[in-house]
Amino acid sequence: MRSVTALFMAAGLVIAAAIPSSAQDARATARLGGGQTATATAKPVEGEGVLLEISLPGGSAQSFPGLGQALVAVDGKPGGAGLLARDLTGDGIDEIIIRGAVPPDRGAMLVFRWDDGAGEFVPVDFTDDRDRTNKFLVVDAREPIILNGSGVIEAQYVTTRQDGRKSSHVARYRWTGKGFSASGDN
């Protein structure tokens, strides 16, 4: 999973000022089916960014360092969770969702899906409307992300035009069975 860390570093993770709505230490428990669970914890590590650790059934663990400078609430609300366990794909198994700040004004959200064959969580792909695929979704640091139970992720963002006017937008991503892809109903 070093490639996930490298992708974040390439996306411009640097230590800078904190972004609003940051949620620092977080914990979530994911249901894996068959009565098994995995516990995810995320916390900022001085000078290294956010560290995600997942305790797996059987006592092994996964570690994903450098996932943003700080956790940011997924729903964008003060005090909201920057780490969640929720079934986004409708298969009865929870995905692990984490949102981190990518200063100065961006964020990134990752979704980790349980791979039963490998016995570990793997990051899912996000494919944008230009067919570019990443292991993370670039999001506006100050706007909410809506996760609904029907396999849809809605990321709100604001753009500023050359004349200074701002406009709000929603990018929708639908679960395809292999990853999340930009939806044509944006």
Residue pairs with C-beta under 8 A, 6 or more apart in sequence:
1 62
1 64
1 122
1 123
3 135
4 64
4 67
4 110
4 123
4 135
4 136
5 64
5 65
5 66
5 67
7 134
7 135
7 136
8 49
8 66
8 67
8 68
8 100
8 102
8 108
8 136
9 66
11 102
11 108
11 136
11 138
12 102
12 106
13 49
13 66
13 68
13 69
13 102
14 69
14 103
15 47
15 49
15 69
15 103
16 69
16 103
16 104
17 103
17 104
18 69
18 70
18 101
19 69
19 70
19 72
19 101
19 103
19 105
19 107
19 141
19 142
20 78
20 141
20 142
21 72
21 73
21 76
21 77
21 78
21 80
21 142
22 70
22 71
22 72
22 73
22 82
22 101
23 71
23 72
23 73
23 79
23 80
23 81
23 82
23 83
24 43
24 44
24 70
24 71
25 41
25 42
25 43
25 44
25 71
26 41
26 42
26 43
26 71
26 81
26 82
26 83
27 39
27 40
27 41
27 42
27 83
28 39
28 40
28 81
28 83
28 84
28 85
28 96
29 37
29 38
29 39
29 40
29 85
30 37
30 38
30 39
30 40
30 85
30 93
30 94
30 95
30 96
30 114
31 37
31 85
31 87
31 92
31 93
31 94
32 38
32 57
32 93
32 94
32 114
32 116
33 92
33 93
36 57
37 57
38 54
38 55
38 56
38 57
38 96
38 114
38 121
39 54
39 55
40 52
40 53
40 54
40 55
40 83
40 85
40 96
40 98
41 52
41 53
41 54
41 55
41 83
42 50
42 51
42 52
42 53
42 67
42 71
42 82
42 83
42 98
43 50
43 51
44 50
44 51
44 69
44 70
44 71
45 51
45 65
48 65
48 66
49 65
49 66
49 67
49 68
49 69
49 100
50 66
50 67
50 68
50 69
50 70
50 71
50 98
50 100
51 63
51 64
51 65
51 66
51 67
52 63
52 64
52 65
52 67
52 83
52 96
52 98
53 61
53 62
53 63
53 64
54 61
54 62
54 63
54 64
54 96
54 112
54 121
55 61
56 62
56 119
56 120
56 121
57 119
58 119
60 119
62 120
62 121
67 98
67 100
67 108
67 110
68 99
68 100
68 101
68 102
68 107
68 108
69 100
69 101
69 102
69 103
70 82
70 100
70 101
71 82
71 83
71 98
71 99
71 100
71 101
72 82
72 99
72 100
72 101
72 107
72 141
73 79
73 80
73 81
73 82
73 99
74 80
74 81
74 82
74 84
74 97
74 99
74 109
74 144
74 145
74 147
75 81
75 144
75 145
75 146
76 142
76 143
76 144
76 145
76 156
77 144
82 98
82 99
82 100
83 96
83 97
83 98
84 96
84 97
84 98
84 147
85 94
85 95
85 96
85 97
86 94
86 95
86 97
86 147
87 93
87 94
87 95
87 149
88 95
88 97
88 111
88 147
88 149
88 151
88 153
88 175
89 95
89 113
89 151
89 175
90 149
90 150
90 151
90 175
93 113
93 114
94 114
95 111
95 112
95 113
95 114
95 124
96 111
96 112
96 121
97 109
97 110
97 111
97 112
97 147
98 109
98 110
98 112
99 107
99 108
99 109
99 110
99 139
99 145
100 107
100 108
100 109
100 110
101 107
101 141
102 108
102 138
102 141
103 141
105 140
105 141
105 142
106 138
106 139
106 140
106 141
107 138
107 139
107 140
107 141
108 136
108 137
108 138
108 139
109 136
109 137
109 139
109 145
109 153
109 155
110 123
110 135
110 136
110 137
111 123
111 124
111 153
111 180
112 121
112 122
112 123
112 124
113 121
113 122
113 123
113 124
114 120
114 121
115 121
115 122
123 135
123 136
124 135
124 179
124 180
125 133
125 134
125 135
125 178
125 179
125 180
126 133
126 134
126 135
126 136
126 137
126 173
126 179
126 180
126 181
127 133
127 179
127 180
127 181
127 182
128 134
128 182
129 182
129 186
133 179
137 153
137 155
137 173
137 180
139 145
139 155
139 157
140 155
140 156
140 157
140 158
142 158
143 155
143 156
143 157
143 158
143 168
144 156
145 153
145 154
145 155
145 156
146 153
146 154
146 156
147 153
148 154
151 174
151 175
152 172
152 173
152 174
152 175
152 183
153 172
153 173
153 180
154 170
154 171
154 172
154 173
155 170
155 171
155 173
156 168
156 169
156 170
157 168
157 169
157 170
157 171
158 166
158 167
158 168
158 169
159 166
159 167
159 169
160 166
161 167
169 186
170 186
171 182
171 186
172 182
172 183
172 185
172 186
173 180
173 181
173 182
173 183
174 180
174 181
174 183
